[in-house]
Amino acid sequence: MSTHKINIEGTNNPSIIKFVSNNQITQGGSYQFNNIDEAKESPISQELFKLPFVGKVFISANFIAIEKYDIVEWSAIQNDIRELIEIYLNEGNTIVTDKAETRKKAIEVYAESTPNPMVMKFGCNKMLTPDDNEYKSAEETKNSPLAQVLFEFPFVEEVYISENYVSITKNDMVEWLEVNTQLRNFLKDYIQSDKTIIDTSIAKAKVEIEATPIENLEGTSLEIANILEEHVKPAVANDGGNIVFQQYDENTKDVYVILQGACSGCPSSTITLKNGIETMLKEMLPNKINNVIAANG
């Protein structure tokens, strides 16, 4: 039996951390447990839910992701959890039972329009991934079988996959009314079949502009990132997009962010940045902010 070595990886959601193994931990499929009652077929999730700060547990092929409550900081607990999971796996204990693997949850997929007329958000009642994954072309989709097949549709220009939704950018070949039902049914069948959405064993395609992990921030940069996470990101996600802090220039007092999904290329994104986010940051951080700029245009 191969020895498991667990590494800690942050996500764009500061409440969620991934504990990634160097070996496969399940036979396929992804599982989300929202409480200990739902985790009856996952012994390791039951153990994790005994910890008072654990809110949700997400298990995939080679990692366990945990969403915590705000009663404690990750820095105080993440190494203890890493050790707990590593010992549990190396003792050969059960991750999920056969019943958990065969049980099918009724999948619902719904389409929502976004402020960007070229982007449609397809929400799901199941967690798809704890990470944000953006694909500007088919060449970038090596780690996402779902994105690969979506790019086979001739009208698909970009794909963005996050938590419980997929945002799709189309070209002018079709109108949304012509393809909405087709895409919704396709996504429902794909997710219901437990096919791989994100293959975490394959590295993401390198992007030209990279975000700064929130755990590496301090001072004003950390304050800005926390405001974006708490006050801005939920609203942006409702529109099928994402906003990620990139950097803060202390000399110019400019904030650089990355827009993803429906926000990227949206006609109203400039107005949102200036009249919404920039105004909020100036009010919450007086004399520290001059401009909010989209680093990716």
C-alpha positions in Angstrom: 0.0 0.0 0.0 1.4 3.4 -1.0 2.0 5.9 1.8 -0.1 9.0 1.8 1.6 12.4 2.1 -0.8 15.3 2.7 -0.1 18.8 1.4 -2.1 21.9 2.4 -3.5 24.0 -0.5 -5.5 27.2 -0.1 -8.4 28.2 -2.3 -9.8 31.5 -3.4 -12.4 31.0 -0.6 -10.5 31.8 2.7 -12.9 29.5 4.6 -12.0 26.5 2.5 -8.6 24.6 2.5 -7.7 21.5 0.5 -5.8 18.6 2.1 -4.2 17.0 -1.0 -2.8 13.5 -1.1 0.0 12.3 -3.3 -2.2 9.2 -4.0 -5.8 8.5 -5.0 -8.1 8.3 -2.0 -11.4 7.4 -3.6 -12.3 5.2 -6.6 -14.0 8.1 -8.4 -16.8 10.6 -7.9 -17.1 13.6 -5.7 -18.9 13.9 -2.4 -20.2 16.8 -0.4 -21.4 16.5 3.2 -23.0 19.5 4.9 -23.3 17.9 8.4 -22.6 14.7 10.4 -26.0 13.2 9.5 -25.3 13.4 5.8 -21.9 11.8 6.4 -23.2 8.4 7.6 -21.4 6.7 4.6 -18.1 8.6 5.1 -16.3 7.6 8.4 -13.6 10.2 7.9 -16.2 13.0 7.4 -17.9 11.9 10.6 -14.7 12.3 12.5 -14.1 15.7 11.0 -17.6 16.9 11.9 -16.8 16.2 15.5 -14.5 19.2 15.4 -16.6 22.3 16.3 -15.3 24.5 13.5 -16.0 22.1 10.6 -18.9 23.3 8.5 -18.7 21.2 5.3 -16.6 18.4 4.0 -15.9 17.9 0.3 -14.1 14.7 -0.9 -12.7 14.1 -4.4 -10.3 11.7 -6.1 -7.1 12.9 -4.3 -8.1 15.5 -1.7 -10.4 16.4 1.2 -11.5 20.0 1.3 -13.0 21.5 4.5 -15.0 24.6 4.9 -14.7 26.0 8.4 -16.7 28.4 10.6 -15.1 31.7 11.5 -14.6 30.8 15.2 -10.9 29.9 14.5 -8.2 30.7 12.0 -6.7 28.2 9.6 -3.2 29.0 10.8 -4.1 27.6 14.2 -5.6 24.3 13.1 -4.5 23.3 9.6 -1.4 21.4 10.5 -3.3 19.4 13.1 -6.0 18.5 10.6 -3.3 17.6 8.0 -1.7 15.2 10.5 -5.1 13.7 11.4 -6.0 13.0 7.8 -2.6 11.7 6.9 -2.7 9.2 9.8 -6.2 8.2 9.0 -5.4 7.4 5.4 -2.1 5.6 6.2 -4.0 3.3 8.6 -6.1 2.2 5.7 -9.4 3.4 7.1 -12.5 3.9 5.0 -13.1 7.2 3.3 -16.5 6.6 1.8 -18.5 3.3 1.7 -19.8 1.5 -1.3 -23.3 2.8 -0.4 -22.0 6.4 -0.7 -20.5 5.6 -4.1 -23.6 4.2 -5.5 -26.1 6.6 -4.0 -27.3 9.2 -6.5 -28.4 12.6 -5.5 -31.1 14.2 -7.7 -29.2 16.8 -9.7 -30.9 20.1 -10.6 -29.4 22.5 -13.1 -30.9 25.9 -13.7 -29.9 28.7 -16.1 -29.6 32.3 -15.0 -28.8 35.4 -17.1 -25.9 37.6 -16.1 -25.1 41.3 -16.6 -22.9 40.2 -19.4 -25.2 39.3 -22.4 -22.7 36.9 -23.8 -22.5 34.8 -20.6 -25.0 32.4 -19.0 -24.7 31.0 -15.5 -25.8 27.4 -15.0 -26.2 26.8 -11.3 -26.4 23.3 -9.6 -27.6 21.9 -6.3 -24.3 20.1 -5.9 -20.8 21.4 -5.1 -18.7 21.0 -8.3 -15.3 22.2 -7.0 -13.9 24.2 -4.1 -11.7 26.1 -6.6 -12.2 28.7 -9.3 -11.3 27.4 -12.7 -11.3 29.6 -15.8 -10.7 28.4 -19.4 -10.3 30.9 -22.2 -9.7 28.3 -24.8 -9.8 24.5 -25.4 -6.0 24.3 -25.1 -6.3 25.3 -21.4 -8.7 22.5 -20.4 -6.3 19.6 -19.7 -7.4 19.4 -16.0 -11.1 19.6 -16.7 -12.9 16.9 -18.7 -16.1 18.9 -18.4 -14.6 22.1 -19.9 -13.1 19.9 -22.7 -16.5 18.6 -23.8 -18.1 22.1 -23.4 -15.6 23.5 -25.9 -16.8 20.9 -28.4 -20.0 23.0 -28.8 -19.1 25.3 -31.6 -20.6 28.4 -29.9 -18.7 28.1 -26.7 -15.9 30.7 -26.3 -15.0 30.5 -22.6 -15.9 28.3 -19.6 -15.7 29.2 -15.9 -16.3 26.5 -13.2 -16.6 27.5 -9.5 -18.2 25.9 -6.4 -21.7 25.1 -7.6 -22.0 26.7 -11.0 -20.7 26.9 -14.5 -20.6 30.1 -16.5 -20.4 29.8 -20.3 -19.4 32.6 -22.7 -20.9 32.1 -26.2 -20.1 33.7 -29.5 -22.5 35.3 -32.0 -23.3 32.1 -33.7 -26.4 31.5 -31.6 -28.8 33.2 -29.2 -29.2 31.8 -25.6 -32.8 30.9 -26.2 -31.6 28.4 -28.9 -29.1 26.6 -26.7 -30.1 27.1 -23.0 -32.1 23.8 -22.7 -29.5 21.9 -24.6 -26.7 23.0 -22.3 -28.8 22.6 -19.1 -29.7 19.0 -20.0 -26.1 18.3 -21.0 -24.7 19.6 -17.7 -27.4 17.8 -15.7 -26.6 14.4 -17.3 -22.8 15.0 -17.0 -23.0 15.8 -13.3 -25.6 13.1 -12.5 -23.2 10.5 -14.1 -20.5 11.4 -11.6 -18.0 12.1 -14.4 -14.9 14.0 -13.5 -15.3 17.8 -13.5 -11.8 18.9 -12.4 -8.9 16.4 -12.4 -6.9 17.6 -9.5 -4.0 15.4 -10.4 -3.3 17.6 -13.4 -1.9 21.1 -12.9 -4.0 24.0 -14.1 -2.9 25.7 -17.3 -0.6 28.6 -16.5 -2.3 32.0 -16.7 -0.6 35.2 -17.5 -2.0 37.1 -14.5 -2.0 35.2 -11.2 -3.8 36.1 -8.0 -2.0 36.4 -4.7 -3.0 33.7 -2.2 -4.8 35.3 0.7 -2.7 33.5 3.2 0.4 35.3 1.9 -1.1 38.8 2.4 -0.8 41.2 5.3 -1.5 44.9 6.2 -3.7 46.9 3.8 -3.6 44.1 1.2 -5.1 41.6 3.6 -7.8 44.1 4.6 -8.7 44.7 0.9 -8.8 41.0 0.2 -11.1 40.3 3.2 -13.5 43.0 2.1 -13.7 41.6 -1.4 -14.3 38.1 0.0 -17.0 39.1 2.4 -18.8 42.0 0.7 -18.1 41.7 -3.0 -17.5 38.1 -4.1 -20.9 36.7 -3.0 -22.7 39.3 -5.1 -20.4 38.7 -8.1 -20.9 34.9 -7.8 -24.6 35.4 -8.0 -24.0 36.9 -11.4 -21.9 34.0 -12.5 -18.6 35.7 -12.1 -15.7 36.1 -9.7 -13.3 38.8 -8.5 -9.9 38.0 -7.1 -7.5 40.4 -5.4 -4.1 40.6 -7.2 -2.1 43.3 -5.6 -2.1 46.7 -3.8 0.4 49.4 -4.8 1.2 51.3 -1.6 2.7 54.2 -3.5 -0.2 54.9 -5.9 -2.8 53.4 -3.6 -4.2 51.5 -6.6 -5.9 48.1 -6.1 -5.5 45.5 -8.9 -8.1 42.8 -9.2 -8.8 39.9 -11.6 -12.3 39.5 -13.1 -13.4 36.1 -14.1 -16.5 34.4 -15.5 -19.4 36.6 -16.4 -17.4 39.7 -15.1 -14.6 39.3 -17.6 -15.5 41.4 -20.6 -18.8 42.5 -19.2 -20.0 45.9 -20.5 -20.9 47.0 -17.0 -17.7 45.8 -15.3 -16.1 49.2 -15.4 -19.1 50.8 -13.8 -19.2 48.1 -11.2 -15.5 48.6 -10.4 -15.7 52.4 -10.2 -19.2 53.0 -8.7 -19.4 49.9 -6.6 -16.2 48.3 -5.4 -14.0 51.4 -5.5 -16.5 53.5 -3.6 -16.9 50.7 -1.0 -13.2 50.3 -0.4 -12.7 54.1 -0.1 -15.4 54.2 2.5 -14.1 51.2 4.5 -10.4 52.1 4.1 -10.3 55.9 4.2 -7.2 57.6 2.6 -5.8 54.2 1.5 -7.5 53.7 -2.0 -7.3 55.8 -5.1 -8.4 53.4 -7.9 -9.6 49.9 -8.4 -8.2 48.5 -11.7 -9.0 45.2 -13.5 -5.5 43.7 -14.1 -7.0 41.5 -16.9 -8.8 44.4 -18.6 
